[in-house]
Amino acid sequence: MERKIRVVIGKPGLDGHDRGAKVIARALRDAGMEVIYTGLRQSPEQIVQVALQEDADVIGLSILSGAHSHICPRVMQLLQEKGLDDVLVVVGGIIPEVDAAKLKEIGISGVFQPGTRMQDIIAFIQQHVRPQVQEI
């Protein structure tokens, strides 16, 4: 029996707009994934700690503030320090193409702009995460 894909949705930084994060969380849940939403104004440290505690397969970051160039490298550094190199990290928000390429260079697997179809995000996660077989 395969366990569900576990996704932590983080809203890092000071941006107070979380509608998109909640829409994504619901879409992923409706697609059969377990979703943990960390809430607003989370630090990279808090998000990575939740991912560790929840045995997450995926971290999804929602960043509209333009702080992606600061937040994403910190998240990747913390994941490496905690031995969570196998956690898929995706980010959504207002991210210029030049920055998207830089984020992918540091290990961010997917960068999604506003208007990306939910089904495309769901398919991306499903294609890049292989849930472990749950022992009974």
N, CA, C and O atoms as a MOPAC input file, in Angstrom:
PM7 MOZYME 1SCF
protein

 N      0.85700 1    -1.18100 1     0.00000 1
 C      0.00000 1     0.00000 1     0.00000 1
 C      0.89600 1     1.23500 1     0.00000 1
 O      1.74200 1     1.38800 1     0.88100 1
 N      0.71700 1     2.10800 1    -0.97500 1
 C      1.50000 1     3.33700 1    -1.03300 1
 C      0.90300 1     4.38000 1    -0.10600 1
 O     -0.31500 1     4.52600 1    -0.00100 1
 N      1.79200 1     5.10100 1     0.56400 1
 C      1.29400 1     6.18800 1     1.39600 1
 C      1.11300 1     7.42900 1     0.52800 1
 O      1.70500 1     7.55200 1    -0.54400 1
 N      0.28900 1     8.33200 1     1.01500 1
 C      0.03200 1     9.55800 1     0.27300 1
 C      1.27600 1    10.43800 1     0.25100 1
 O      2.10200 1    10.39200 1     1.16200 1
 N      1.39300 1    11.23200 1    -0.79700 1
 C      2.45600 1    12.23300 1    -0.87900 1
 C      2.17000 1    13.27900 1     0.19200 1
 O      1.05200 1    13.78200 1     0.29900 1
 N      3.18900 1    13.59900 1     0.98100 1
 C      3.04100 1    14.57200 1     2.07500 1
 C      3.68600 1    15.88800 1     1.64700 1
 O      4.87200 1    15.93700 1     1.31800 1
 N      2.88200 1    16.95400 1     1.65900 1
 C      3.32200 1    18.25800 1     1.18500 1
 C      3.18300 1    19.29000 1     2.30300 1
 O      2.12700 1    19.41500 1     2.92400 1
 N      4.26000 1    20.02000 1     2.54400 1
 C      4.21900 1    21.16100 1     3.46400 1
 C      4.14500 1    22.41800 1     2.59900 1
 O      5.01800 1    22.66400 1     1.76700 1
 N      3.10700 1    23.19900 1     2.80400 1
 C      2.96500 1    24.48300 1     2.11200 1
 C      3.38100 1    25.57500 1     3.08700 1
 O      2.79700 1    25.72600 1     4.16000 1
 N      4.40500 1    26.33600 1     2.69100 1
 C      4.92400 1    27.39300 1     3.54200 1
 C      4.72200 1    28.76100 1     2.92400 1
 O      4.85300 1    28.94300 1     1.71400 1
 N      4.40500 1    29.70200 1     3.76400 1
 C      4.22300 1    31.09300 1     3.34800 1
 C      5.26200 1    31.92400 1     4.09400 1
 O      4.95200 1    32.56000 1     5.10100 1
 N      6.51200 1    31.91300 1     3.58600 1
 C      7.59600 1    32.58700 1     4.30600 1
 C      7.59500 1    34.09900 1     4.09800 1
 O      7.00700 1    34.61700 1     3.14800 1
 N      8.26100 1    34.77800 1     5.00000 1
 C      8.41900 1    36.21600 1     4.86600 1
 C      7.25300 1    36.98800 1     5.43400 1
 O      6.41000 1    36.44500 1     6.14800 1
 N      7.21900 1    38.26700 1     5.10200 1
 C      6.24400 1    39.17300 1     5.69600 1
 C      4.99100 1    39.37500 1     4.86000 1
 O      4.06500 1    40.06300 1     5.29000 1
 N      4.94900 1    38.78600 1     3.67400 1
 C      3.78400 1    38.91700 1     2.80700 1
 C      2.56400 1    38.30600 1     3.49300 1
 O      2.61500 1    37.16200 1     3.94400 1
 N      1.49200 1    39.04700 1     3.57300 1
 C      0.28600 1    38.58600 1     4.25200 1
 C     -0.78300 1    38.03100 1     3.33600 1
 O     -1.90300 1    37.78300 1     3.78200 1
 N     -0.46900 1    37.83000 1     2.07200 1
 C     -1.46200 1    37.33000 1     1.11900 1
 C     -1.29800 1    35.82600 1     0.96400 1
 O     -0.31100 1    35.36200 1     0.39200 1
 N     -2.26000 1    35.06600 1     1.46900 1
 C     -2.11500 1    33.61500 1     1.42000 1
 C     -3.22900 1    32.90600 1     0.65500 1
 O     -3.36900 1    31.68700 1     0.75400 1
 N     -4.00500 1    33.64400 1    -0.09100 1
 C     -5.09000 1    33.00700 1    -0.83700 1
 C     -4.55300 1    31.95200 1    -1.80000 1
 O     -5.08700 1    30.84500 1    -1.87400 1
 N     -3.49900 1    32.29600 1    -2.53500 1
 C     -2.91800 1    31.34800 1    -3.48200 1
 C     -2.40600 1    30.09600 1    -2.79400 1
 O     -2.60000 1    28.98800 1    -3.29500 1
 N     -1.75800 1    30.26100 1    -1.65500 1
 C     -1.25700 1    29.10600 1    -0.90600 1
 C     -2.39900 1    28.20500 1    -0.46600 1
 O     -2.28200 1    26.98000 1    -0.51200 1
 N     -3.49900 1    28.80400 1    -0.04100 1
 C     -4.65300 1    28.01200 1     0.38700 1
 C     -5.32400 1    27.31300 1    -0.78900 1
 O     -5.79600 1    26.18500 1    -0.64900 1
 N     -5.37200 1    27.96600 1    -1.94200 1
 C     -5.94500 1    27.34400 1    -3.14000 1
 C     -5.10700 1    26.13900 1    -3.55200 1
 O     -5.64500 1    25.07900 1    -3.87100 1
 N     -3.79000 1    26.30800 1    -3.54400 1
 C     -2.88800 1    25.20600 1    -3.88700 1
 C     -3.04100 1    24.06400 1    -2.88000 1
 O     -3.11900 1    22.89900 1    -3.26800 1
 N     -3.08400 1    24.39800 1    -1.59900 1
 C     -3.23100 1    23.37500 1    -0.56100 1
 C     -4.49800 1    22.56300 1    -0.78400 1
 O     -4.47800 1    21.33700 1    -0.67200 1
 N     -5.58300 1    23.22600 1    -1.09300 1
 C     -6.84800 1    22.51600 1    -1.31600 1
 C     -6.77500 1    21.64100 1    -2.56500 1
 O     -7.24500 1    20.50300 1    -2.55300 1
 N     -6.19700 1    22.16000 1    -3.63100 1
 C     -6.08600 1    21.38800 1    -4.87700 1
 C     -5.23600 1    20.13100 1    -4.67100 1
 O     -5.57100 1    19.06000 1    -5.17800 1
 N     -4.14400 1    20.26700 1    -3.93100 1
 C     -3.28900 1    19.10900 1    -3.66800 1
 C     -4.01200 1    18.09500 1    -2.79100 1
 O     -3.91700 1    16.88800 1    -3.01300 1
 N     -4.73000 1    18.59400 1    -1.79900 1
 C     -5.51300 1    17.70000 1    -0.93500 1
 C     -6.57500 1    16.96600 1    -1.74200 1
 O     -6.76200 1    15.76100 1    -1.57900 1
 N     -7.27300 1    17.69600 1    -2.61500 1
 C     -8.30500 1    17.08700 1    -3.44600 1
 C     -7.72300 1    16.06600 1    -4.41600 1
 O     -8.42800 1    15.16900 1    -4.87700 1
 N     -6.42800 1    16.20400 1    -4.72800 1
 C     -5.74400 1    15.24500 1    -5.60700 1
 C     -5.22100 1    14.03400 1    -4.82400 1
 O     -4.55400 1    13.17000 1    -5.39500 1
 N     -5.51700 1    13.96800 1    -3.53100 1
 C     -5.15700 1    12.80400 1    -2.73900 1
 C     -3.88100 1    12.92800 1    -1.92800 1
 O     -3.40900 1    11.93700 1    -1.37100 1
 N     -3.31500 1    14.11800 1    -1.85100 1
 C     -2.09300 1    14.30900 1    -1.07700 1
 C     -2.43300 1    14.76000 1     0.34100 1
 O     -3.48300 1    15.35600 1     0.57700 1
 N     -1.53400 1    14.46800 1     1.27900 1
 C     -1.66000 1    15.01200 1     2.62800 1
 C     -0.97000 1    16.36400 1     2.62400 1
 O      0.18300 1    16.47400 1     2.20600 1
 N     -1.66500 1    17.39100 1     3.08500 1
 C     -1.13300 1    18.75400 1     3.02000 1
 C     -1.10300 1    19.36500 1     4.41200 1
 O     -2.08400 1    19.31800 1     5.15500 1
 N      0.04200 1    19.93800 1     4.74300 1
 C      0.22000 1    20.66100 1     5.99300 1
 C      0.52200 1    22.10600 1     5.61200 1
 O      1.54000 1    22.38900 1     4.97900 1
 N     -0.36300 1    23.01400 1     5.99700 1
 C     -0.15300 1    24.43500 1     5.70700 1
 C      0.39300 1    25.09200 1     6.96100 1
 O     -0.23300 1    25.03100 1     8.01900 1
 N      1.55300 1    25.71900 1     6.84900 1
 C      2.22700 1    26.27200 1     8.02900 1
 C      1.67700 1    27.61900 1     8.46700 1
 O      1.95300 1    28.05700 1     9.58400 1
 N      0.90900 1    28.28300 1     7.62100 1
 C      0.37900 1    29.59700 1     7.97600 1
 C      1.28100 1    30.72100 1     7.50000 1
 O      2.32600 1    30.49100 1     6.89000 1
 N      0.85600 1    31.93400 1     7.79100 1
 C      1.56000 1    33.13700 1     7.35500 1
 C      2.82500 1    33.40500 1     8.15500 1
 O      2.97900 1    32.96800 1     9.29600 1
 N      3.72300 1    34.14100 1     7.51300 1
 C      4.90900 1    34.73000 1     8.13600 1
 C      5.80900 1    33.70800 1     8.82800 1
 O      6.23400 1    33.89700 1     9.96800 1
 N      6.08300 1    32.63200 1     8.11500 1
 C      6.95400 1    31.58900 1     8.63800 1
 C      8.39100 1    31.82400 1     8.19500 1
 O      8.63300 1    32.29900 1     7.08600 1
 N      9.32300 1    31.49800 1     9.04200 1
 C     10.73700 1    31.60200 1     8.68200 1
 C     11.14900 1    30.33100 1     7.94600 1
 O     10.48900 1    29.30100 1     8.07900 1
 N     12.22600 1    30.39000 1     7.17600 1
 C     12.73400 1    29.16300 1     6.55600 1
 C     12.98800 1    28.07100 1     7.59600 1
 O     12.72400 1    26.89700 1     7.33900 1
 N     13.49300 1    28.45200 1     8.75800 1
 C     13.76000 1    27.48700 1     9.81800 1
 C     12.47700 1    26.78900 1    10.27500 1
 O     12.46900 1    25.57600 1    10.48600 1
 N     11.40600 1    27.54800 1    10.42600 1
 C     10.13500 1    26.96100 1    10.85300 1
 C      9.59400 1    26.01000 1     9.79300 1
 O      9.10500 1    24.92900 1    10.12200 1
 N      9.67600 1    26.39700 1     8.54400 1
 C      9.15000 1    25.55800 1     7.46000 1
 C      9.93100 1    24.25300 1     7.35900 1
 O      9.33400 1    23.18600 1     7.22100 1
 N     11.24600 1    24.32400 1     7.42600 1
 C     12.06500 1    23.11200 1     7.34500 1
 C     11.81800 1    22.23300 1     8.57100 1
 O     11.79400 1    21.00800 1     8.44700 1
 N     11.63800 1    22.82000 1     9.72900 1
 C     11.34700 1    22.02500 1    10.92800 1
 C     10.02900 1    21.27000 1    10.77400 1
 O      9.94100 1    20.10200 1    11.15100 1
 N      9.01400 1    21.91500 1    10.23000 1
 C      7.73500 1    21.23700 1     9.99700 1
 C      7.93900 1    20.09800 1     8.99800 1
 O      7.40900 1    19.00400 1     9.19300 1
 N      8.69600 1    20.34200 1     7.93600 1
 C      8.95500 1    19.29900 1     6.94300 1
 C      9.63500 1    18.09600 1     7.58700 1
 O      9.31100 1    16.95300 1     7.26500 1
 N     10.56600 1    18.34600 1     8.48500 1
 C     11.25700 1    17.27100 1     9.19700 1
 C     10.28300 1    16.51400 1    10.10100 1
 O     10.23900 1    15.28400 1    10.07800 1
 N      9.51500 1    17.23900 1    10.88500 1
 C      8.57100 1    16.61500 1    11.82100 1
 C      7.48300 1    15.82800 1    11.10700 1
 O      7.04500 1    14.78500 1    11.59300 1
 N      7.05000 1    16.32100 1     9.96100 1
 C      5.93500 1    15.70200 1     9.23800 1
 C      6.39000 1    14.69100 1     8.19000 1
 O      5.55900 1    14.12600 1     7.47800 1
 N      7.69500 1    14.45500 1     8.08400 1
 C      8.24500 1    13.52100 1     7.10100 1
 C      7.74400 1    13.87400 1     5.69400 1
 O      7.23500 1    13.02400 1     4.96300 1
 N      7.90500 1    15.14300 1     5.34500 1
 C      7.38100 1    15.65800 1     4.07500 1
 C      8.17200 1    15.13500 1     2.87800 1
 O      9.38500 1    14.94000 1     2.94100 1
 N      7.44900 1    14.92000 1     1.80300 1
 C      8.05200 1    14.58500 1     0.51600 1
 C      8.32000 1    15.84200 1    -0.28800 1
 O      9.22500 1    15.87800 1    -1.12100 1
 N      7.51600 1    16.88400 1    -0.03100 1
 C      7.54100 1    18.11100 1    -0.81900 1
 C      7.39600 1    19.31000 1     0.10400 1
 O      6.64100 1    19.27900 1     1.07600 1
 N      8.13600 1    20.37100 1    -0.21600 1
 C      7.88300 1    21.68800 1     0.38200 1
 C      7.47000 1    22.59500 1    -0.76400 1
 O      8.17700 1    22.71200 1    -1.76500 1
 N      6.32900 1    23.23100 1    -0.61000 1
 C      5.85600 1    24.22400 1    -1.56400 1
 C      5.91000 1    25.58500 1    -0.90300 1
 O      5.27400 1    25.80000 1     0.12800 1
 N      6.65400 1    26.49900 1    -1.47800 1
 C      6.78100 1    27.85400 1    -0.94200 1
 C      5.96100 1    28.81300 1    -1.79400 1
 O      6.03800 1    28.78100 1    -3.02200 1
 N      5.19400 1    29.65000 1    -1.15500 1
 C      4.43200 1    30.68500 1    -1.83800 1
 C      5.03400 1    32.02700 1    -1.45700 1
 O      4.96100 1    32.45200 1    -0.30400 1
 N      5.64100 1    32.69900 1    -2.45800 1
 C      6.34900 1    33.94800 1    -2.17600 1
 C      5.93200 1    35.01600 1    -3.19100 1
 O      6.23500 1    34.91200 1    -4.38000 1
 N      5.24600 1    36.02200 1    -2.71100 1
 C      4.82100 1    37.12300 1    -3.57800 1
 C      5.59900 1    38.39800 1    -3.30500 1
 O      5.46700 1    39.37700 1    -4.04000 1
 N      6.40200 1    38.39500 1    -2.26500 1
 C      7.05300 1    39.61300 1    -1.79600 1
 C      8.32500 1    39.97400 1    -2.54400 1
 O      8.84900 1    41.07500 1    -2.37200 1
 N      8.82900 1    39.06800 1    -3.37000 1
 C     10.09300 1    39.31000 1    -4.04600 1
 C     11.29200 1    38.84100 1    -3.24700 1
 O     12.43200 1    39.06700 1    -3.65300 1
 N     11.05400 1    38.19500 1    -2.12300 1
 C     12.14400 1    37.74200 1    -1.25700 1
 C     12.63600 1    36.33700 1    -1.60600 1
 O     13.39300 1    35.73700 1    -0.84200 1
 N     12.21500 1    35.81700 1    -2.74100 1
 C     12.58500 1    34.44900 1    -3.11700 1
 C     14.09200 1    34.24800 1    -3.22100 1
 O     14.59100 1    33.16300 1    -2.92500 1
 N     14.81700 1    35.27100 1    -3.63500 1
 C     16.27100 1    35.15600 1    -3.78900 1
 C     16.98600 1    35.03500 1    -2.44600 1
 O     18.13500 1    34.59800 1    -2.38800 1
 N     16.31900 1    35.41400 1    -1.38900 1
 C     16.88300 1    35.29400 1    -0.04500 1
 C     16.34800 1    34.04600 1     0.66100 1
 O     17.10400 1    33.31400 1     1.29900 1
 N     15.05200 1    33.81300 1     0.54200 1
 C     14.39700 1    32.73600 1     1.28600 1
 C     14.74300 1    31.35600 1     0.72300 1
 O     15.07000 1    30.44500 1     1.48400 1
 N     14.67500 1    31.19700 1    -0.57500 1
 C     14.88100 1    29.87100 1    -1.16800 1
 C     16.27500 1    29.30200 1    -0.90700 1
 O     16.38200 1    28.12900 1    -0.55200 1
 N     17.34600 1    30.07800 1    -1.06600 1
 C     18.66200 1    29.52200 1    -0.74400 1
 C     18.77000 1    29.08600 1     0.72400 1
 O     19.41400 1    28.08400 1     1.03100 1
 N     18.14100 1    29.83900 1     1.61700 1
 C     18.17500 1    29.47600 1     3.03600 1
 C     17.43200 1    28.16300 1     3.27900 1
 O     17.90800 1    27.31700 1     4.03500 1
 N     16.28400 1    27.98600 1     2.65300 1
 C     15.54000 1    26.73600 1     2.79800 1
 C     16.38500 1    25.56500 1     2.29000 1
 O     16.45700 1    24.52200 1     2.94100 1
 N     17.01500 1    25.73300 1     1.14400 1
 C     17.83100 1    24.65600 1     0.58300 1
 C     19.02100 1    24.33800 1     1.48700 1
 O     19.37900 1    23.17200 1     1.65800 1
 N     19.62700 1    25.36000 1     2.05900 1
 C     20.75100 1    25.16000 1     2.97900 1
 C     20.29500 1    24.37700 1     4.21400 1
 O     20.97100 1    23.44100 1     4.64100 1
 N     19.16700 1    24.75400 1     4.77700 1
 C     18.65200 1    24.08000 1     5.97000 1
 C     18.28300 1    22.63400 1     5.67700 1
 O     18.53100 1    21.75000 1     6.49800 1
 N     17.69700 1    22.38800 1     4.52100 1
 C     17.35400 1    21.01000 1     4.15300 1
 C     18.60800 1    20.15400 1     4.08200 1
 O     18.62400 1    19.02000 1     4.56200 1
 N     19.65200 1    20.69700 1     3.48400 1
 C     20.90900 1    19.95700 1     3.38200 1
 C     21.48800 1    19.69300 1     4.77400 1
 O     21.94300 1    18.58600 1     5.06100 1
 N     21.46800 1    20.69700 1     5.62300 1
 C     21.99200 1    20.54400 1     6.98300 1
 C     21.23500 1    19.48300 1     7.77400 1
 O     21.82700 1    18.79000 1     8.60100 1
 N     19.93200 1    19.34700 1     7.53000 1
 C     19.09600 1    18.38600 1     8.25600 1
 C     19.08000 1    17.01400 1     7.58900 1
 O     18.43200 1    16.09100 1     8.08300 1
 N     19.79600 1    16.87500 1     6.46000 1
 C     19.81900 1    15.59600 1     5.75800 1
 C     18.54700 1    15.31200 1     4.98600 1
 O     18.19400 1    14.15400 1     4.76000 1
 N     17.86000 1    16.36500 1     4.58300 1
 C     16.59300 1    16.22900 1     3.85800 1
 C     16.77200 1    16.54200 1     2.37400 1
 O     15.92900 1    17.19600 1     1.76000 1
 N     17.86900 1    16.07200 1     1.81200 1
 C     18.17200 1    16.33800 1     0.40300 1
 C     17.14800 1    15.74700 1    -0.55700 1
 O     17.05900 1    16.17100 1    -1.70900 1
 N     16.36900 1    14.76300 1    -0.08500 1
 C     15.41500 1    14.09100 1    -0.95400 1
 C     14.05100 1    14.78500 1    -1.00200 1
 O     13.15800 1    14.33600 1    -1.72000 1
 N     13.88100 1    15.86900 1    -0.24900 1
 C     12.61000 1    16.60900 1    -0.25100 1
 C     12.55300 1    17.48400 1    -1.50100 1
 O     13.44600 1    18.29500 1    -1.74200 1
 N     11.51100 1    17.31500 1    -2.28000 1
 C     11.27600 1    18.11800 1    -3.46900 1
 C     10.83200 1    19.51100 1    -3.03400 1
 O      9.94500 1    19.64100 1    -2.19000 1
 N     11.43600 1    20.54500 1    -3.59600 1
 C     11.05700 1    21.91600 1    -3.24700 1
 C     10.55700 1    22.61800 1    -4.50200 1
 O     11.22900 1    22.64800 1    -5.53400 1
 N      9.35800 1    23.18100 1    -4.38300 1
 C      8.77200 1    23.96800 1    -5.45800 1
 C      8.39500 1    25.32800 1    -4.89200 1
 O      8.15400 1    25.47600 1    -3.69400 1
 N      8.35000 1    26.31100 1    -5.77200 1
 C      8.00800 1    27.65500 1    -5.33500 1
 C      7.05400 1    28.28100 1    -6.33900 1
 O      7.16500 1    28.07400 1    -7.54800 1
 N      6.11800 1    29.04900 1    -5.80900 1
 C      5.18800 1    29.77100 1    -6.66500 1
 C      5.13500 1    31.21900 1    -6.24600 1
 O      5.33200 1    31.55100 1    -5.07700 1
 N      4.86800 1    32.07400 1    -7.20400 1
 C      4.76400 1    33.48700 1    -6.89200 1
 C      5.22500 1    34.34400 1    -8.05400 1
 O      5.34600 1    33.87900 1    -9.18700 1
 N      5.47500 1    35.59100 1    -7.75100 1
 C      5.93900 1    36.54300 1    -8.74500 1
 C      7.45600 1    36.41700 1    -8.82200 1
 O      8.18500 1    37.02400 1    -8.03700 1
 N      7.91900 1    35.61700 1    -9.78200 1
 C      9.34200 1    35.32300 1    -9.86800 1
 C      9.80100 1    35.55000 1   -11.31000 1
 O      9.37500 1    34.83100 1   -12.21400 1
 N     10.66000 1    36.53600 1   -11.53000 1
 C     11.16200 1    36.78700 1   -12.88600 1
 C     11.90100 1    35.56300 1   -13.44000 1
 O     12.51400 1    34.80600 1   -12.68700 1
 N     11.83800 1    35.37700 1   -14.75800 1
 C     12.47500 1    34.22500 1   -15.40100 1
 C     13.95200 1    34.10000 1   -15.04700 1
 O     14.43600 1    32.99200 1   -14.81700 1
 N     14.67800 1    35.21600 1   -15.00000 1
 C     16.10300 1    35.15700 1   -14.66900 1
 C     16.29700 1    34.59500 1   -13.26400 1
 O     17.24800 1    33.85200 1   -13.02100 1
 N     15.41300 1    34.93900 1   -12.34600 1
 C     15.50000 1    34.41500 1   -10.98500 1
 C     15.06800 1    32.95200 1   -10.93900 1
 O     15.62100 1    32.17100 1   -10.16400 1
 N     14.09000 1    32.57300 1   -11.75600 1
 C     13.64500 1    31.17700 1   -11.80200 1
 C     14.80700 1    30.26700 1   -12.17000 1
 O     14.97800 1    29.20500 1   -11.57100 1
 N     15.59700 1    30.67200 1   -13.13900 1
 C     16.76100 1    29.87100 1   -13.54300 1
 C     17.75300 1    29.74400 1   -12.39200 1
 O     18.31600 1    28.67100 1   -12.17800 1
 N     17.96900 1    30.81200 1   -11.65900 1
 C     18.89400 1    30.77700 1   -10.51800 1
 C     18.36300 1    29.86700 1    -9.41100 1
 O     19.13200 1    29.15200 1    -8.76800 1
 N     17.05600 1    29.89400 1    -9.19100 1
 C     16.46100 1    29.03400 1    -8.17300 1
 C     16.62900 1    27.56100 1    -8.54400 1
 O     16.90800 1    26.72700 1    -7.68300 1
 N     16.46100 1    27.25300 1    -9.80300 1
 C     16.63300 1    25.86600 1   -10.24000 1
 C     18.09100 1    25.42700 1   -10.07900 1
 O     18.35800 1    24.26100 1    -9.79000 1
 N     19.01700 1    26.34100 1   -10.26300 1
 C     20.44000 1    26.01600 1   -10.09000 1
 C     20.77200 1    25.62300 1    -8.65500 1
 O     21.68300 1    24.82600 1    -8.43100 1
 N     20.05000 1    26.16700 1    -7.68200 1
 C     20.32500 1    25.82900 1    -6.27800 1
 C     19.50800 1    24.63400 1    -5.79200 1
 O     19.61300 1    24.24500 1    -4.62900 1
 N     18.69800 1    24.05100 1    -6.67100 1
 C     17.98400 1    22.83500 1    -6.30500 1
 C     16.48300 1    22.93100 1    -6.21500 1
 O     15.82300 1    21.93500 1    -5.91800 1
 N     15.91800 1    24.10200 1    -6.46100 1
 C     14.45700 1    24.21700 1    -6.51000 1
 C     13.99900 1    23.45300 1    -7.76100 1
 O     14.46800 1    23.72800 1    -8.86500 1
 N     13.09900 1    22.51100 1    -7.58600 1
 C     12.71800 1    21.64800 1    -8.70500 1
 C     11.71800 1    22.29000 1    -9.65200 1
 O     11.78600 1    22.08500 1   -10.86400 1
 N     10.79300 1    23.06200 1    -9.10600 1
 C      9.76500 1    23.66500 1    -9.94400 1
 C      9.48000 1    25.09300 1    -9.52100 1
 O      9.41800 1    25.40000 1    -8.33000 1
 N      9.30700 1    25.95900 1   -10.50200 1
 C      8.95700 1    27.36000 1   -10.25500 1
 C      7.68200 1    27.63100 1   -11.03700 1
 O      7.65100 1    27.48600 1   -12.25900 1
 N      6.64000 1    28.02100 1   -10.33300 1
 C      5.33200 1    28.20600 1   -10.94100 1
 C      4.87800 1    29.65800 1   -10.80700 1
 O      4.87400 1    30.22900 1    -9.71700 1
 N      4.50300 1    30.22500 1   -11.92300 1
 C      4.04600 1    31.61000 1   -11.98100 1
 C      2.53400 1    31.67900 1   -11.73500 1
 O      1.84100 1    30.67000 1   -11.86600 1
 N      2.02200 1    32.85800 1   -11.38200 1
 C      0.57000 1    33.01500 1   -11.27900 1
 C     -0.08800 1    32.60400 1   -12.60000 1
 O      0.41500 1    32.90500 1   -13.68200 1
 N     -1.19900 1    31.92600 1   -12.48500 1
 C     -1.91500 1    31.47300 1   -13.67700 1
 C     -1.58900 1    30.05500 1   -14.08900 1
 O     -2.22700 1    29.50700 1   -14.98800 1
 N     -0.59200 1    29.44700 1   -13.43600 1
 C     -0.29200 1    28.04800 1   -13.73500 1
 C     -1.50200 1    27.20200 1   -13.36100 1
 O     -2.09200 1    27.37800 1   -12.29500 1
 N     -1.85800 1    26.29500 1   -14.23800 1
 C     -3.00800 1    25.42200 1   -13.97000 1
 C     -2.70200 1    24.50300 1   -12.78100 1
 O     -1.59800 1    23.97300 1   -12.65700 1
 N     -3.68500 1    24.33200 1   -11.92800 1
 C     -3.52000 1    23.46200 1   -10.76000 1
 C     -3.11700 1    22.05400 1   -11.19600 1
 O     -2.25800 1    21.42800 1   -10.57500 1
 N     -3.73600 1    21.56600 1   -12.25500 1
 C     -3.43200 1    20.21700 1   -12.71700 1
 C     -1.96500 1    20.07900 1   -13.12300 1
 O     -1.37900 1    19.00800 1   -12.96600 1
 N     -1.36900 1    21.15200 1   -13.64100 1
 C      0.04600 1    21.10400 1   -14.00800 1
 C      0.93500 1    20.98200 1   -12.76400 1
 O      1.93300 1    20.26100 1   -12.78100 1
 N      0.57600 1    21.67400 1   -11.70900 1
 C      1.34300 1    21.58700 1   -10.45900 1
 C      1.18100 1    20.20100 1    -9.84200 1
 O      2.15500 1    19.59200 1    -9.39900 1
 N     -0.04200 1    19.71500 1    -9.81700 1
 C     -0.30700 1    18.37700 1    -9.27100 1
 C      0.48600 1    17.32500 1   -10.04900 1
 O      1.14100 1    16.46900 1    -9.45300 1
 N      0.42500 1    17.39300 1   -11.37100 1
 C      1.13900 1    16.42200 1   -12.20600 1
 C      2.64300 1    16.50800 1   -11.98400 1
 O      3.31700 1    15.47900 1   -11.93000 1
 N      3.17700 1    17.71600 1   -11.85300 1
 C      4.61300 1    17.88600 1   -11.61700 1
 C      5.02200 1    17.17600 1   -10.32900 1
 O      6.00700 1    16.43800 1   -10.30800 1
 N      4.26700 1    17.39800 1    -9.26200 1
 C      4.59100 1    16.76800 1    -7.98200 1
 C      4.47400 1    15.25800 1    -8.09000 1
 O      5.36000 1    14.53200 1    -7.63900 1
 N      3.39300 1    14.78000 1    -8.68200 1
 C      3.20700 1    13.33600 1    -8.80100 1
 C      4.31600 1    12.68400 1    -9.62600 1
 O      4.72500 1    11.56100 1    -9.33100 1
 N      4.79800 1    13.36400 1   -10.63500 1
 C      5.84900 1    12.80300 1   -11.48400 1
 C      7.21000 1    12.81300 1   -10.80500 1
 O      8.07000 1    11.99800 1   -11.13800 1
 N      7.41900 1    13.71600 1    -9.86400 1
 C      8.73900 1    13.86800 1    -9.25000 1
 C      8.85900 1    13.26600 1    -7.85600 1
 O      9.94600 1    13.26000 1    -7.27700 1
 N      7.75900 1    12.76000 1    -7.31300 1
 C      7.77900 1    12.14700 1    -5.98400 1
 C      7.24000 1    10.72600 1    -6.10800 1
 O      6.16700 1    10.48900 1    -6.66500 1
 N      8.00300 1     9.81100 1    -5.58200 1
 C      7.54400 1     8.42400 1    -5.54600 1
 C      7.34500 1     8.05100 1    -4.08800 1
 O      8.31200 1     7.79900 1    -3.37000 1
 N      6.08400 1     8.01500 1    -3.64600 1
 C      5.83300 1     7.68700 1    -2.23300 1
 C      6.40000 1     6.31200 1    -1.88200 1
 O      6.36700 1     5.38100 1    -2.68600 1
 N      6.90700 1     6.21600 1    -0.69100 1
 C      7.43100 1     4.94400 1    -0.20700 1
 C      6.27500 1     3.98900 1     0.05700 1
 O      5.15000 1     4.41700 1     0.31200 1
 N      6.56000 1     2.70800 1    -0.00500 1
 C      5.54400 1     1.72000 1     0.32800 1
 C      5.42200 1     1.67700 1     1.84400 1
 O      6.41100 1     1.54000 1     2.56400 1
 N      4.20800 1     1.79500 1     2.30000 1
 C      3.96400 1     1.79300 1     3.74100 1
 C      3.92200 1     0.35500 1     4.22800 1
 O      3.20800 1    -0.47500 1     3.66500 1
 N      4.68400 1     0.05900 1     5.26900 1
 C      4.68400 1    -1.28700 1     5.82400 1
 C      3.48700 1    -1.45900 1     6.72000 1
 O      3.13600 1    -0.57900 1     7.50600 1
 N      2.86800 1    -2.61200 1     6.58700 1
 C      1.66300 1    -2.89800 1     7.39300 1
 C      1.99500 1    -3.94200 1     8.44000 1
 O      1.12700 1    -4.32800 1     9.22300 1

